[in-house]
Amino acid sequence: MALFGNAHTINPATAQQDYAKLLGQGEQVHAAFLLIRDTILFTDRRLILVDKQGITGKKTEYHSVPYRSITHFAVETAGTFDLDAELKIWISGSPTPLQKTFTKGVDIYEVQAILTQFVAR
C-alpha cells in the first residue's frame, strides 16, 4: 500500500542488477516500479511482485506471474480526493485479483501500457 507519495519508477538496468538472482538465464527487466517497500518488475517473460513483509521488511515474498496466466486487468486512475491509482490483475484459477496501489509519482497509464504490451502477445 502506498501511503507517502513516493512511488516511482526504477531504472530497468538497476532493477536487473538488484534482482538478478530472481531472473532466469537471458531474462530482461523492461520496467520496474517501487511502491514504498514493494516492487513490481515487468520482465520479458513474467510479472514479478516483490512484497516486503513485517515491520523490518526482512521477510520477502516473491510472486511470479507468467503473462499467459493473466486473464484480464484493470487500472483505476486517481481522483480529486482519492489521490491513489490502482492496478488489479486477475490470474486464471483465482477469483480475487492481485491489487497494487500507486501514488501520483507513477503514471498509471504507463503501467497499463507496459502490461498490455506483454499480456496481449
C-alpha positions as CSV (number, residue, x, y, z in Angstrom):
1,M,0.0,0.0,0.0
2,A,1.4,3.4,-1.0
3,L,1.0,5.9,1.8
4,F,3.5,8.7,1.4
5,G,3.5,9.6,-2.2
6,N,7.0,8.3,-3.0
7,A,6.1,5.6,-5.5
8,H,8.4,5.9,-8.5
9,T,9.9,4.2,-11.5
10,I,13.2,2.3,-11.2
11,N,15.8,2.3,-13.9
12,P,15.4,-1.2,-15.6
13,A,19.2,-1.7,-15.6
14,T,19.3,-1.1,-11.9
15,A,16.4,-3.5,-11.3
16,Q,18.2,-6.0,-13.5
17,Q,21.2,-5.9,-11.2
18,D,19.3,-5.7,-7.9
19,Y,17.1,-8.6,-8.7
20,A,19.5,-10.7,-10.8
21,K,19.1,-13.8,-8.5
22,L,15.4,-13.9,-9.4
23,L,15.8,-13.8,-13.1
24,G,16.2,-16.8,-15.5
25,Q,19.0,-17.0,-17.9
26,G,18.6,-14.3,-20.5
27,E,15.5,-12.8,-18.8
28,Q,15.4,-9.0,-19.1
29,V,13.7,-6.4,-16.9
30,H,11.8,-3.9,-19.1
31,A,10.2,-1.8,-16.4
32,A,10.2,-1.6,-12.6
33,F,8.3,0.4,-10.0
34,L,8.9,0.9,-6.3
35,L,5.8,1.3,-4.1
36,I,7.0,2.2,-0.7
37,R,8.6,-1.1,0.2
38,D,7.2,-3.3,-2.5
39,T,8.5,-3.6,-6.1
40,I,6.9,-4.6,-9.3
41,L,9.1,-5.9,-12.2
42,F,8.0,-6.3,-15.8
43,T,10.3,-8.7,-17.5
44,D,10.1,-10.1,-21.0
45,R,8.7,-13.4,-19.5
46,R,6.7,-12.6,-16.4
47,L,5.5,-10.1,-13.9
48,I,7.4,-10.3,-10.5
49,L,5.8,-8.8,-7.4
50,V,8.3,-8.3,-4.6
51,D,6.4,-8.0,-1.3
52,K,8.3,-6.9,1.8
53,Q,6.6,-8.2,4.9
54,G,6.7,-7.4,8.6
55,I,7.9,-4.4,10.5
56,T,11.5,-4.7,9.3
57,G,10.8,-5.8,5.8
58,K,13.5,-8.5,6.0
59,K,10.9,-11.2,5.2
60,T,10.1,-11.0,1.5
61,E,7.7,-12.8,-0.7
62,Y,8.4,-13.1,-4.5
63,H,5.3,-13.6,-6.5
64,S,5.9,-14.7,-10.1
65,V,3.1,-14.4,-12.6
66,P,3.6,-15.6,-16.2
67,Y,1.9,-13.2,-18.6
68,R,-0.1,-16.1,-20.2
69,S,-1.8,-16.6,-16.7
70,I,-3.2,-13.1,-16.7
71,T,-6.9,-13.3,-17.8
72,H,-7.6,-9.6,-17.6
73,F,-6.5,-6.5,-15.7
74,A,-7.9,-3.1,-14.8
75,V,-6.5,0.3,-13.8
76,E,-8.3,2.9,-11.8
77,T,-7.0,6.4,-12.1
78,A,-6.5,8.8,-9.2
79,G,-9.3,11.3,-8.5
80,T,-9.7,14.6,-6.8
81,F,-10.0,13.3,-3.3
82,D,-8.6,9.8,-3.8
83,L,-5.0,10.5,-4.9
84,D,-4.0,6.9,-5.4
85,A,-4.4,4.9,-8.6
86,E,-4.9,1.1,-8.5
87,L,-3.8,-1.8,-10.7
88,K,-5.9,-5.0,-10.5
89,I,-4.7,-8.2,-12.1
90,W,-6.8,-11.4,-12.4
91,I,-5.0,-14.7,-12.7
92,S,-6.5,-17.8,-14.2
93,G,-7.9,-20.0,-11.5
94,S,-8.2,-17.2,-8.9
95,P,-11.5,-15.2,-8.5
96,T,-9.7,-12.5,-6.5
97,P,-7.4,-10.0,-8.3
98,L,-4.0,-9.1,-7.2
99,Q,-4.1,-5.4,-6.3
100,K,-1.4,-2.8,-6.1
101,T,-1.8,0.9,-5.2
102,F,0.2,3.6,-7.0
103,T,0.5,7.2,-5.9
104,K,0.8,10.1,-8.3
105,G,4.5,9.5,-8.5
106,V,3.8,6.8,-11.1
107,D,1.9,7.3,-14.4
108,I,-0.8,4.5,-14.2
109,Y,-1.3,4.8,-17.9
110,E,2.4,3.9,-18.4
111,V,1.9,0.8,-16.2
112,Q,-1.2,-0.2,-18.2
113,A,0.6,0.2,-21.5
114,I,3.5,-1.9,-20.3
115,L,1.2,-4.6,-19.1
116,T,-0.8,-4.5,-22.4
117,Q,2.5,-4.9,-24.3
118,F,3.2,-8.2,-22.6
119,V,-0.3,-9.7,-22.0
120,A,-1.7,-9.0,-25.5
121,R,1.1,-11.1,-27.3
